[in-house]
């Protein structure tokens, strides 16, 4: 089952990123996707989705976001990519 949890975490991180950088008209739909994934994680772990979201945003997402922006925007200098 650890693979299932790792895959779910990856899907949650992808969904957060997609919601953050999507077009404004897509934002509600993208947020629904990551909320559904958080609900799945809550059922799997027995913890509340809001607690899981807080933990992911605090610990995992900043590094994920930084690495993904670095990968996707290689030609843009790091100083500009920061935000």
C-alpha positions in Angstrom: 0.0 0.0 0.0 2.9 2.5 0.4 2.9 2.8 -3.4 -0.8 3.8 -3.4 -0.1 6.5 -0.8 2.9 7.8 -2.7 0.9 7.9 -5.9 -1.9 9.7 -4.2 0.5 12.2 -2.7 1.9 12.8 -6.2 -1.6 13.3 -7.6 -2.4 15.8 -4.8 0.8 17.8 -5.4 0.0 17.9 -9.2 -3.5 19.0 -8.5 -2.4 21.8 -6.2 0.1 23.0 -8.8 -2.5 22.8 -11.6 -5.0 24.8 -9.5 -2.4 27.4 -8.7 -1.3 28.0 -12.3 -4.5 27.4 -14.2 -6.6 29.9 -16.1 -9.0 31.8 -13.8 -12.0 30.1 -15.4 -10.6 26.7 -14.6 -9.8 27.4 -10.9 -13.0 26.1 -9.4 -12.8 22.8 -11.3 -9.2 22.3 -10.4 -9.8 23.0 -6.7 -12.6 20.4 -6.8 -10.1 17.9 -8.1 -7.6 18.4 -5.3 -10.4 18.5 -2.7 -11.6 15.1 -4.0 -8.0 13.8 -3.8 -7.7 15.2 -0.2 -10.9 13.4 0.7 -9.5 10.1 -0.7 -6.3 10.7 1.4 -8.4 11.3 4.5 -10.3 8.1 4.0 -7.1 6.2 3.5 -5.2 7.7 6.5 -8.1 8.4 8.9 -7.1 12.0 9.2 -9.1 15.0 8.2 -8.6 16.4 4.7 -7.9 19.9 6.1 -5.1 18.5 8.3 -3.6 16.7 5.3 -3.8 19.8 3.2 -2.1 21.9 5.8 0.7 19.4 6.2 1.3 19.1 2.4 1.2 22.8 1.9 3.6 23.4 4.8 6.1 20.6 4.2 5.9 19.1 0.7 4.4 21.5 -1.7 7.0 24.4 -1.5 9.8 22.0 -2.6 7.6 20.3 -5.2 6.6 23.7 -6.6 10.2 25.0 -6.7 11.5 21.9 -8.4 8.6 21.8 -10.9 9.0 25.5 -11.8 12.8 24.9 -12.2 12.1 22.0 -14.5 9.4 23.7 -16.6 11.0 27.2 -16.8 14.7 26.2 -17.3 15.4 29.2 -19.5 14.2 31.8 -16.9 16.8 32.9 -14.3 16.2 31.6 -10.8 15.7 35.1 -9.4 12.7 35.6 -11.6 11.3 32.1 -10.9 11.2 32.6 -7.1 7.6 33.7 -6.9 
